[in-house]
Amino acid sequence: MEGVLGPGAANNSSLGGNLVTTIAFGVPASVSTAILMGAFLIQGLVPGPAMLTPEPKGFLSVTFAMVWTIVISNIITVAFCFLLLNQLVKITQVRGALLTPFILTLIYVDAFAEKNVFQDLWVVLVYGGLGWVMAKLGWPRPPLLLGLVLGPLAENKLFLSTGNYGLAWLARPGVLILLVIMAGGLLYPFWSTWRRWHSEVRTVPSPEPARRDRRLDRTTAFTLLIVVLFAWALWQSRNFGIRAGLFPWAVGFPGLALAIVQLARELTGRRDQTSALSAFEDASEVPPALAARRTIEVCAWTVGYLAAIWLVGFSLATLVTTFFYLKICARERWPMTLAMTLFGFAFVWGVFEKVLGVPFPPGRVFVWLGLGNGS
């Protein structure tokens, strides 16, 4: 029991610390706080000193509201867990096939509802595929998410700093301290690896030199693609002015250098074999053929759901896709299939379309038939 309570308590206690850096400095400390910061920016709340300044100049009440929400929600959660623990455990027994269509529905609806632009669904599909590839190849995905969230904020602050101080802002004490911390964070893994290798060489008799794996596999090909993307971005910005090219150069040159270093490590066989393990393959007992078939099925249904939304609209696409997925792919019984299908349709049509008034675009079929305005 202590082995469960200890990590659980540590995980819950990290939430408050993550929010401190997110709210006070605008630096997310985790994936969830990066998503929260994105929601702040959408609502016009810029993390930083304004979140710690009383009204009317700041949003201190919002910050205190979040603090009290965390405190009260923990008390309520503990009470509910004590009362309904036996029932809550049964949630873990819900089959994944029943959750898949509703997860896809929430993903597509939320992506559209942010800006009411259908093209955002294609962006979600592309980045979902990119995230899947990165997970398969052992590349971490939180840095990509943090870059997308912090990119506009970093660009804005870089313009302000350069405009006010020129390059002299790099010599300010606060900036120098942050640069030293960043350099330490970058160099510490290399130092610790060298130190561990040096201690092993001194204590263990040197075995025969291991043969390094020098082959151009899919992981190396993906790293090469990153190098090409950084190089292409820098080439495209070669004729930019100082103001337009400042941020692309500040990100592109270090990114290209680090990508080349990573590519050289992989080509010389110095890659981290543990990081190359896929989230779908390590400690998995699923046969490769079955895993490949399931992957193809999930990808086909994900793309098919988006195609159905484009053809017949959100509500009907939810109805049709959920029904066929539960009946054909999940092989559910008729009562469960009909109940879950009607629930999904009522959720999208009733909650989002009627109650919240999300302006879902009509399907192209209805536009072609003259039953929609195409907006």
Buried (B, 14 or more C-beta within 10 A) or exposed (E): EEEEEEEEEEEEEEBEEBBEBBBBEBBBBBBEBBEBBBEBBEEEBBBBEBBEEEEEEBBBEBBEEBEEEEEEEEEEEEEEEEEEEEEEEEEEEEEEEBEBBBEBBEBBBEBBBEEEEBEBBEEBBEBBEEBBEBBBBBBEBEEBBBEEBBEEBBBEEBEEBBEEEEEEBEEEEEBEEEEEEEEEEEEEEEEEEEEEEEEEEEEEEEEEEEEEBEEEEEBBEBBBEBBEBBBEBBEEBEEEEEEEBBBBBBBBEEBBEBBBEBBEBBBEEEBEEEEBBEEEBEEEEEEEEEBEEEEEBBBEBBEBBBEBBBBBBBBBBBBBBBBBBBBEBBEBEEEBBBEBBEEBBBBBBEEBBEEEEBEBBBBBBBBEEEEBEEE
